[in-house]
Structure formats: structure tokens, C-alpha cells
Amino acid sequence: MHQPPLASEPGSELRIFISTGEVSGDLQGALLMRALYRQATKRGLELDIIATGGDRMAEAGATLLGNTSEVGAVGILESAPYLIPTLRLQQKVKQYLRHHPPDLVILIDYMGPNLAIGSHLRKTFPQLPLVYYIAPQQWIWGAFLERDTRRILAVSDRLLAIFPEEARFYRRYGGNVTWVGHPLIDCIPTPPDRAKARSTLKLAAEDTVITLLPASRRQELYYLLPIMLEAARQIQMRLPASRFLIPASLPQFQQTIQQAIAQSHLPLVSVTADSQTAIAPQI
């Protein structure tokens, strides 16, 4: 049976598998990886991180078994196009991990695929520690889905919660939960600089600036962005000098956003790559 090496031994190499999907999971996975590498350096450990994620995690040092940053949808019909690619990737992951068993598995959100991977690993490597970081938000939208909540806890030796209520919710079901705080607090230790952001975006100090955030899934761009742009058009009719900013969560979304803007005939709209810079002008 696979046994992890002692983490306290300097010079040890730990193999970690991280599983996540969508843009948000890729971001949180990259932040977590950087924190893991910092702690490993302090302890004299080597990390080998294998993952499913996106470009941010790859840049942080992960070896990707598959890019899942664009795999995300809300609704059964909307999820259908991703079903076969997701199942194929799961088979690839299972095969790889059977031949290269990790010392630790970290699951980030992404409930359906992660429960499938977690359940498989629980059966294949019963002693392998599994940590769920940023568990699916049952405590917000699925409080009555007890079956899913218990499945999440069944694959988790430990659950790391980012909200206090999240921790309390899973503890009520008997979970081994630690509240660790929200990672974005560490990313933004000080408020964004309003003047600097306006200068970067070539905005005047007196400009009325509104940032539109249509979220990070292609499906959300399709359904939400036209409505947001129509609301922006009505605002601009009353406030003609108002400017609008739209951050693109992925570079490949910029063309979709630009096309939607062109169809809306809305002037004074800028597409940015950095959401924090897009938010800062309002602060």
C-alpha cells in the first residue's frame, strides 16, 4: 500500500496531485501552489505537483494532465458538451495516478469531477490523504442536498474552509474542518490604488467609471453579458459621459466580449485583462 514519506525529513520529495476546473479553480490552485512551494522551501522539501487546472497553475509550476480552465457550465443541457471530454480526462488521471501514486491529493471546488476522482482514489489508495480545499458551496445553495454534502465529506480526510459559515456547515455534518480564511485577502493586502489604476486605463479623475463583471464561464458571457450591456446602454443614455470597463477572465474571451460590445453599439467601453485594475477606479 502507498505510504507517504515523512514530511519532516529534509530532502524528501512529495508528489501532490491537485484537481480543479474553471477559471476560478485555476486561480485558487495557482495561489495555493505558490504557498505550498514557499512552505516546502522553508522545510527543505522538494515538491512535484501534478494537476488538472489551467495556465495559471502551469505557470506556478504544475505539470498539467489536462487543461480544465474552460470546462464549466451551469445547468444540465449546458454541461452536456463537456461531459465526454471530462470523462476522458478522468480516465487519463486515474490511469496516471495508478502508475504514479501521489503522497497527497488536494481537491478544489469542481464538485462532480472531483467527487468522481476522490471516490476512485479512496477505493484505490485507502490510506492516501485527501484534502478538500474550497469545497463546493453546499452551505449557500445546497443546504438541502444532504447526499452531496455527505459525499464530499466521504472523500475528504480534511476540509479547508475559506468562510466561517462554510466551516460551521460542514462541521454540523461531522466533517474534520479547519477555517483557513479567504486566499484573496493575502493577494490584496492593501486597497488598489485608484489614481494609479485610472492612469493605467487612461481615465480622467472626474470620469464616472462602471465595471461590468460577467463572470468567468463562456456560458455566462453568452447569457449575462448582453443583458449587462443593455443596462449599461440605458445608464449611458442618462449619464452620457460614463465609461465602462469589462475584465476578460481568459485571454480567449476577449474576442467574444468585443463582438458583444460591437453588437450593442455601446461607446466608451474598454476590455481589460486585469480584474483588479478594472475594479480599482471605483474605489
N, C-alpha and C positions, 0 to 999 in steps of 0.2 A: 504494500500500500504506500502511496506517495506521502512522504513526510517532509514538511518544510524545514529548511535549515534554521539554526538559532539566529534570530535577528541581531543578537548582541555580539556576534563574532565578527570583528573587523576583517574585511577582505572577502566576506561572503557575498555571493551574488544571489539576489532574489528575483525570481521571474514573476511578474504581476500581469494578469490579464484584466483589462478594463473594457467593459461593454457598454456602449451608449449609442444614441442616434439623434438625428435632428441637429439644427444649428446650436440650440441652447445646450444640448448634451456635449457637443464638441467643445464649446467654450468652457463649460464647467470641468470637463475632462482635462483640458489643457491646463487650467488653473490648478487642479488637483495634482497633476503630474509635476508641475514646477515645484509645488510644495513638497511632494514626495522626494524629488531629487535633492532639494535643499536639506531635508532631514537625513537622507541617505549619506550625503557628503559629510555632515556633522558626525555621523556614526561610523564612517569608513566603510560603507557598504556600496556595492555595485547593484544597479537596477537594470533589469531587462524588461521593458514594458511592451507587451503585445496588446493590440486593441482593435476594436471596431469603433470608428469615430470619423473625424474629418480632418481638414487641412490644419486646423489649429493644433490638434493633438499630434499630427505628424511633425509639425514644426517644433513642438515641445520635446520630441524625441521618441515618439511611439512608432513601432513597426505595425502598420495597419494591415489587418487581414481583409478589410473591406471598408469602403467609404460610405458611411450612413448619414452624412450631414443633410442630405436632401430627402432622406426617407422619412416622411412624416405626413400624416393627414388626420383629419377629424371626420369621423363617420365611416360606416361600413363600405358603402359604394366608393367613397373617395380613397379608401385604403386599398381597394382591390388591385390597382396597378402595381402596388409594392409587394404584394403577397408572395409571388413566385421568386423575385429577387431576394426577398428576406429569407425565405425558406432555403434557398440555395446557399446564402451566406451562412445561415445557421449550420447547415451540413458541413461547410468548409471549416467553420470554427470548431465544431465538435471533433472532426477528424484531426485537425491540427492539435487540439488540446489533448486528445488521446495519446498522441505521439510525443507531445511536449507539455506534460502536465505542469501547471504553474504552482507557485507557492501560496499565492493569494489571488482571489478574484474580487473585483470591485464592479458592482452593477450601478449604473447611473440612470435613474428615471426609466423611460423607454419600456413600459410595463410588459406588453405582450412578448416581444422578442427576449427580453431579459428573464422573464419567468420561464420561458422555454429553455434557455441556456442554463439558468440556475437550477431548474429541476433535473436536467440531464447531468450536470456536474455533481449535484447532490447524490444521485444514484451511482455515478461512475467513480467518484472520489469522495466517499462519505466523510473522510477526515479533512478534506480541503476547506480552509476557512473562506467563507463568502460574506462580503460586506456590501450592504445596500446603502449607497450614498445618494442623497436627494431621492428618496423613494417616491413613487407615484403619489399624486396628491389626493389620496383617498379621503383624507381628513377635510378636504374642501368640497369635492364634487362627488365622492363615492362613499359617503359615510354609511350608506345602507347596503353597499356591496360587500358584505362580510366575507363572502367566499374569496374575493380577490385580495382582501386585506390579509386573510389567513394564508393565502398562497404566497404573498410577499414575505411574510414572516417565516413561512416554512423553508424558504430557500436562504434565509438570512441568519447567519450566526450573530451578526451585529448590524444595527441600523443607525446610520449617522444622519440626524435630522438638522435641517437648517432653520427651522422655525420652532419656537417653543410649543405652539399648539400641535404641530406635527409630531413632536416628541411625546406629548401627552396622549395624543390619539393612539399611537402605536403601543405605548405602554399599557393602555387600557386593555389591549388585546394580548398582553403578556410578552411583548417584544423586548429584546435587550437593546435599548435605545440610548444614545448619547446625543444631546443637543450640542452642535459644534458652531452654530452661528452661520450667517449667510456669507458666502465667499466674496460677494461683490463689495462688501464693506471694506475688505482688505484691498480691493482694487481701486477704491476711491477714498483714500484716507482723508483727503481734503476736497471741498466742493470744487467742481470745474470752474475755471477762470472765464467769466462771462466776456470780459473785454478781449481776451486772447482768442476765444472762440469766434467772436464777431469779426475780429481782424482776419483770422484764417479763412472765414467764409465770405469775406468782403461785404460785411453788413455794417450799415451805419448804426451809431449808438442809439438813434431815435427810431430805427425801424421796428415795426411790430412784426415779430417773428413767431410762427407757429410750426411746431414739429409734428409731423404725422408718422405714426408708428404702426404699420400694417402687419407687424409680427414677422415670423421667420419661416413660415411654410409657403411653398408655391401656391397651395390651395387658398391660403389666407390672402395672398396677393390678388388672386383671381376674384374672390368673393368680397373682400373688405375694401381693397384699395379704390375701386370705382365709387363706392359709397362715400368714402372719406374725401375723395377728390371733389365729388359733388357738394359735400358740406363745405369744403374749402372754397369752392366757386361762389357759394352763397355768402360766405363770410367776406370774400373779396369784393362782392358787389356792394357791401355796406362799408367795408374798410378797404378802399382801393389800393392803399399803399402797403397792405400786409404782404409779408413774404412767407413762403412755406418751405420747409426742409423735410426730406424723406431719406432716412438712412437705409442703405441696402444691406441686409444681414449677410448676404453672399454676393460676391462679385458678379456671378452669373445671373443674379436677379436684376441687375441694373437695366438691362435692355427691356425686360418686362415692365419695369417701373416707368422707363422713359416712354414706352409705347402707350401706357395708360395715361400718362400726362398729356401726350400729344392728342389723344382721342378726347380728352376732357377740355382741350383748348384753354387750359388754365395757365396764365402767365405768372412770372415771378416764383417759380418753383425750382429748387435745386436738389439734386440727388447727391448724397454724401456716402462715404464708406464707413464713417466712424459715428456710431450712435451717441457716444458721449459728447463729441463735438457738436452734434446736431441738437442735443438737449441743452447744452450749456448756455446758449444765447438767451434763454428764457429766465435763467436763474438770477 
